[in-house]
């Protein structure tokens, strides 16, 4: 009996040590997250999607990019998984619907390769594919806008914004299918509404931003205890999801399961790249 009690006590001691180690690791990660958070901008994927959870921020960004001060966002979905008929999916940053029932997909891209013409075409097709319900006519398809806000000038023409739509080549007349693609060059931060917005998207400090609405949201997430704790938990969730999906990739054998696990891991890898970019001195999270 005494030996059994000793074994139980030993197991309890090991479990306590494990819990203490886990708590210590989490505290260390959160301390690193707090430092990383200081350097996040709205151009950072993990931070952007939390800024846009405030619908008014999405609305302001669209008003400036579309040049429509009266534009109102009636509904929006953040980081939703859109699938095609073959089951391949893409997680879109933000899809908003305005008062005219137009659908607008906002994508903020750090890398030019992630904003290719094929990617914009694919996103546009996914929007259409996930819009109509059974029994609806294709004539009911709403106008759609795929908007890429890019760190670099992807089109390399030196313009602040590029509007792309289908034309009839013979007559140079608009085809009129209601599909639009916009590339916004965030390198141009001049003294225009669009330029000031691009400046704000790159600001680490809310006090340096022009727009008070965006600045207030950034302050909330970066400077209030509740916001900082929320962002730490969000980064920890992404980090944990990447670890779990990394293990899942080793366990799963079928191609379909591997690709699903890989997509989730890529989201975590995207955050990891941002951590490396801003905080090489902190090393790799363990």
C-alpha positions in Angstrom: 0.0 0.0 0.0 2.8 2.4 1.0 4.6 1.6 -2.3 1.4 2.3 -4.3 0.9 5.7 -2.5 4.5 6.5 -3.3 4.0 5.7 -7.0 0.8 7.9 -7.1 2.7 10.8 -5.4 5.5 10.4 -7.9 3.1 10.6 -10.8 1.4 13.7 -9.3 4.8 15.3 -8.9 5.7 14.7 -12.6 2.3 16.0 -13.7 2.7 19.2 -11.6 6.2 19.7 -13.1 4.8 19.2 -16.6 2.0 21.8 -15.9 4.4 24.3 -14.4 6.7 23.8 -17.4 3.8 24.3 -19.8 2.7 27.5 -18.0 6.2 28.8 -18.0 6.6 28.1 -21.8 3.3 29.9 -22.4 4.4 32.9 -20.3 7.7 33.1 -22.3 5.8 32.9 -25.6 3.4 35.6 -24.5 6.3 37.9 -23.5 7.7 37.4 -27.0 4.3 38.0 -28.5 4.0 41.3 -26.7 7.3 42.5 -28.2 6.2 41.3 -31.7 2.8 43.0 -31.3 4.6 46.4 -31.0 5.9 46.0 -34.5 2.8 44.7 -36.2 1.1 46.9 -38.7 -2.3 46.4 -40.5 -0.2 45.0 -43.4 0.7 42.1 -41.0 -1.7 39.1 -41.6 -2.3 38.2 -37.9 -3.0 41.8 -37.0 -4.9 42.8 -40.1 -7.7 40.3 -39.6 -8.3 41.4 -36.0 -8.4 45.1 -37.0 -11.0 44.3 -39.7 -13.2 42.5 -37.2 -14.2 46.0 -36.4 -16.6 46.5 -39.4 -16.2 50.3 -39.4 -12.5 49.8 -40.2 -13.4 47.6 -43.2 -15.9 50.2 -44.3 -13.5 53.1 -44.2 -10.8 51.1 -46.2 -13.4 50.3 -48.9 -14.7 53.9 -49.0 -11.2 55.2 -49.7 -10.2 52.5 -52.2 -13.6 52.5 -54.1 -13.8 56.4 -53.9 -17.3 56.2 -52.4 -17.7 58.0 -49.2 -21.3 56.7 -48.8 -20.4 53.1 -49.1 -21.8 51.0 -46.2 -20.7 47.5 -45.2 -23.8 45.5 -44.4 -22.1 42.2 -43.7 -18.6 40.8 -43.7 -16.8 37.4 -43.1 -13.2 37.3 -41.9 -10.8 34.4 -42.7 -13.5 32.1 -44.2 -12.6 28.9 -46.0 -14.1 29.0 -49.6 -14.2 25.7 -51.5 -14.5 24.9 -55.2 -16.3 21.9 -56.7 -13.2 19.7 -56.4 -12.9 20.5 -52.7 -9.8 22.7 -53.0 -10.2 25.6 -50.6 -8.8 29.1 -50.1 -9.0 31.2 -46.9 -10.0 34.7 -47.9 -8.9 37.5 -45.6 -12.1 39.5 -45.7 -15.3 39.3 -47.8 -17.7 42.2 -47.3 -21.1 43.0 -48.8 -22.2 46.6 -49.2 -25.6 48.3 -49.4 -25.7 47.7 -53.1 -25.1 43.9 -52.5 -21.7 44.1 -54.1 -19.2 41.5 -52.8 -15.7 42.7 -52.1 -12.8 40.5 -51.2 -10.0 42.4 -49.5 -6.6 40.6 -49.5 -3.5 42.2 -48.0 -0.4 40.6 -49.4 3.2 40.9 -48.2 4.6 38.8 -51.1 4.1 39.7 -54.8 3.9 36.0 -55.7 0.7 35.7 -53.5 -1.0 38.4 -55.6 -0.6 36.8 -59.1 -3.2 37.4 -61.8 -4.2 33.7 -61.5 -4.8 34.2 -57.8 -7.1 37.1 -58.4 -8.9 35.2 -61.1 -9.3 32.2 -58.7 -10.7 34.4 -55.9 -13.1 36.0 -58.2 -14.4 32.6 -59.4 -14.7 31.4 -55.7 -16.8 34.4 -54.8 -19.2 33.6 -57.7 -19.3 29.9 -56.9 -20.2 30.6 -53.3 -22.8 33.3 -53.9 -25.9 31.8 -55.5 -28.3 29.4 -53.8 -30.1 26.5 -55.5 -32.7 27.8 -57.8 -31.2 31.2 -58.4 -30.4 32.4 -61.9 -26.9 33.4 -62.9 -28.4 36.8 -63.7 -28.7 37.3 -60.0 -24.9 37.2 -59.5 -23.9 40.5 -57.8 -21.0 42.7 -58.9 -17.8 41.4 -57.3 -14.5 43.1 -56.5 -11.2 41.3 -55.7 -9.0 43.9 -54.0 -5.3 43.1 -53.5 -3.4 45.6 -51.3 0.2 44.8 -51.9 3.5 45.8 -50.2 5.2 46.2 -53.6 4.0 47.5 -57.0 3.0 44.2 -58.4 2.0 45.7 -61.8 5.2 47.7 -62.0 3.6 50.7 -63.7 4.1 53.2 -60.9 0.4 53.8 -60.3 -1.3 53.9 -56.9 -4.2 51.7 -58.0 -5.0 49.5 -61.0 -8.6 48.8 -62.1 -9.0 45.6 -64.1 -12.1 44.3 -65.9 -12.9 42.3 -69.0 -13.2 44.1 -72.3 -14.3 43.2 -75.8 -11.0 43.5 -77.6 -12.4 44.3 -81.0 -14.3 47.3 -79.8 -12.6 48.1 -76.5 -16.0 48.0 -74.9 -16.6 46.8 -71.3 -17.9 43.2 -71.3 -20.1 44.0 -68.4 -20.0 40.8 -66.5 -19.8 42.7 -63.2 -16.4 41.2 -62.2 -13.7 43.6 -61.1 -10.1 43.2 -59.9 -8.2 46.0 -58.1 -4.5 46.1 -57.2 -3.6 48.8 -54.7 0.1 49.7 -54.5 0.9 50.5 -50.8 4.3 51.9 -51.7 2.7 55.2 -52.8 1.9 57.1 -49.6 1.3 60.6 -51.0 -0.9 63.3 -49.6 -4.2 61.9 -51.1 -6.9 59.9 -49.3 -5.6 56.7 -50.8 -1.9 57.6 -50.0 -2.7 58.5 -46.4 -4.6 55.2 -46.0 -1.5 53.3 -47.4 0.6 55.2 -44.9 -1.7 54.2 -42.0 -1.6 50.5 -43.1 2.2 50.6 -42.6 2.2 52.4 -39.2 3.4 50.6 -36.1 2.3 53.4 -33.8 -1.3 54.6 -33.7 -0.2 58.2 -32.9 1.4 58.3 -36.4 -1.8 57.5 -38.2 -3.9 60.0 -40.1 -7.3 58.3 -39.6 -8.6 58.2 -36.1 -10.9 55.3 -36.6 -8.1 53.0 -37.6 -5.8 54.5 -35.0 -8.4 53.8 -32.2 -8.7 50.2 -33.3 -4.8 49.8 -33.3 -4.6 51.4 -29.9 -7.3 49.0 -28.6 -5.4 46.0 -29.8 -1.9 47.2 -28.9 -2.2 49.4 -25.9 -5.0 48.2 -23.7 -4.5 45.2 -21.4 -7.6 43.5 -22.9 -6.4 44.0 -26.5 -2.8 42.8 -25.8 -4.1 39.7 -24.0 -6.5 39.0 -26.8 -3.7 39.3 -29.5 -1.4 37.1 -27.4 -4.1 34.4 -27.3 -4.7 34.8 -31.0 -1.0 34.3 -31.8 -0.8 31.4 -29.4 -3.8 29.9 -31.2 -2.2 30.2 -34.6 1.1 28.9 -33.2 -0.7 25.9 -31.5 -2.7 25.2 -34.7 0.6 25.1 -36.7 2.1 22.6 -34.3 -1.0 20.4 -34.3 -1.3 20.5 -38.1 2.5 19.8 -38.4 1.9 16.6 -36.4 -1.2 15.8 -38.4 0.9 16.0 -41.6 3.1 13.2 -40.2 0.1 11.1 -39.2 -2.0 11.5 -42.3 -1.3 9.5 -45.4 -3.8 10.4 -48.0 -3.2 13.3 -50.4 -6.4 15.1 -49.5 -5.7 15.0 -45.7 -2.1 16.1 -46.2 -3.2 19.1 -48.3 -5.8 20.1 -45.6 -3.2 19.9 -42.9 -0.7 21.8 -45.1 -3.1 24.7 -45.6 -3.5 25.1 -41.8 0.3 24.9 -41.3 0.9 27.5 -44.0 -1.2 30.0 -42.0 1.1 29.4 -39.0 4.1 29.6 -41.3 2.9 33.0 -42.5 2.9 34.3 -39.0 6.3 32.7 -38.3 7.8 34.6 -41.3 6.4 37.9 -39.9 7.9 37.1 -36.5 11.3 36.4 -38.1 11.1 39.6 -40.2 10.5 41.8 -37.2 12.3 39.9 -34.4 15.3 38.0 -35.5 16.9 38.7 -32.2 14.3 36.6 -30.3 15.1 33.5 -32.3 12.7 30.7 -33.2 9.8 29.9 -30.9 10.3 26.5 -29.1 
